């Protein structure tokens, strides 16, 4: 079967216009209110300011997770503990996915604000 040039162009245009990006949540200016490490290798925490829209569809809870099985995640977890202990505000930015816990968005990065 021979592919017509215009059919290839139409297929390419359809593919280009149907690409979607994941929505990532964020939470700004809140305090860490609860930290819950678990034996599954993740740390879950809550902030006093709920995550703002848009959020990924998987994130149905108002909490954040960090994979603590990696050195990067352990470093991020230490910062969360420090922010809570010092009473500093935190701005959290999500990855747009929930790989650690099915209903909790994973943290991409955060900033600690005095």
C-alpha positions as CSV (number, residue, x, y, z in Angstrom):
1,X,0.0,0.0,0.0
2,X,1.4,3.4,-1.0
3,X,1.3,6.2,1.5
4,X,0.1,9.5,0.1
5,X,2.3,12.6,0.9
6,X,-0.8,14.5,2.2
7,X,-1.8,11.6,4.4
8,X,1.7,11.6,6.0
9,X,1.4,15.4,6.6
10,X,-2.0,15.1,8.2
11,X,-0.9,12.3,10.5
12,X,2.1,14.4,11.6
13,X,-0.1,17.4,12.3
14,X,-2.5,15.3,14.3
15,X,0.3,13.8,16.3
16,X,1.9,17.2,17.0
17,X,-1.4,18.7,18.2
18,X,-2.3,15.9,20.5
19,X,0.8,15.9,22.7
20,X,-0.1,16.9,26.3
21,X,2.1,18.0,29.1
22,X,1.8,16.8,32.7
23,X,0.4,19.3,35.2
24,X,2.6,19.9,38.2
25,X,1.4,21.4,41.5
26,X,3.0,23.9,43.7
27,X,2.6,25.2,47.3
28,X,4.0,28.6,48.3
29,X,4.6,30.2,51.6
30,X,3.5,27.5,53.9
31,X,5.0,25.7,56.9
32,X,5.7,22.0,57.1
33,X,3.0,20.8,59.4
34,X,3.6,17.0,59.5
35,X,6.3,14.6,58.3
36,X,5.6,10.9,57.9
37,X,8.5,8.7,56.8
38,X,7.6,5.1,55.9
39,X,9.2,1.8,55.4
40,X,8.5,1.9,51.7
41,X,11.4,4.3,51.1
42,X,9.5,7.5,50.9
43,X,8.9,10.5,53.1
44,X,5.4,12.1,53.0
45,X,4.8,15.6,54.3
46,X,2.1,18.2,54.6
47,X,2.3,22.0,54.4
48,X,0.0,24.6,55.9
49,X,-0.8,26.0,52.4
50,X,-2.6,23.5,50.1
51,X,-1.1,22.8,46.7
52,X,-2.4,25.1,44.0
53,X,-3.9,24.0,40.7
54,X,-3.0,22.7,38.2
55,X,-2.1,19.4,39.8
56,X,-1.7,16.0,38.2
57,X,-4.8,13.8,38.1
58,X,-3.1,11.2,40.4
59,X,-2.6,13.8,43.2
60,X,-5.8,13.4,45.1
61,X,-4.4,14.0,48.5
62,X,-3.0,17.3,49.8
63,X,0.5,16.1,50.6
64,X,3.9,15.7,49.0
65,X,6.3,12.8,48.7
66,X,10.1,12.3,48.4
67,X,11.9,9.1,47.4
68,X,14.3,8.6,50.2
69,X,16.1,5.6,48.7
70,X,18.4,7.9,46.7
71,X,21.1,10.3,48.0
72,X,19.2,13.2,46.3
73,X,16.0,12.2,48.1
74,X,17.8,11.9,51.5
75,X,19.2,15.3,51.0
76,X,15.8,16.7,50.2
77,X,14.3,15.0,53.2
78,X,17.0,16.5,55.5
79,X,15.9,20.0,54.3
80,X,12.3,19.2,55.0
81,X,13.2,18.2,58.6
82,X,15.3,21.4,59.0
83,X,12.5,23.6,57.7
84,X,10.0,22.2,60.2
85,X,12.5,22.3,63.1
86,X,13.4,25.9,62.4
87,X,9.8,27.0,61.6
88,X,10.8,28.4,58.2
89,X,8.3,28.7,55.3
90,X,8.7,26.4,52.3
91,X,7.7,26.7,48.6
92,X,7.2,23.2,47.1
93,X,7.2,22.4,43.3
94,X,6.0,19.1,42.1
95,X,7.0,16.7,39.3
96,X,3.6,16.3,37.9
97,X,3.6,12.6,38.7
98,X,3.0,10.2,41.7
99,X,5.7,7.5,41.5
100,X,6.2,6.9,45.2
101,X,2.6,6.9,46.5
102,X,-0.3,6.6,44.1
103,X,-2.2,9.7,45.3
104,X,0.7,11.9,46.3
105,X,2.6,14.2,44.0
106,X,6.4,13.8,44.1
107,X,8.6,16.8,44.9
108,X,10.7,18.2,42.1
109,X,12.4,20.8,44.2
110,X,11.6,23.2,47.0
111,X,12.9,26.4,48.5
112,X,13.1,27.3,52.2
113,X,12.3,30.9,53.1
114,X,13.1,32.6,56.4
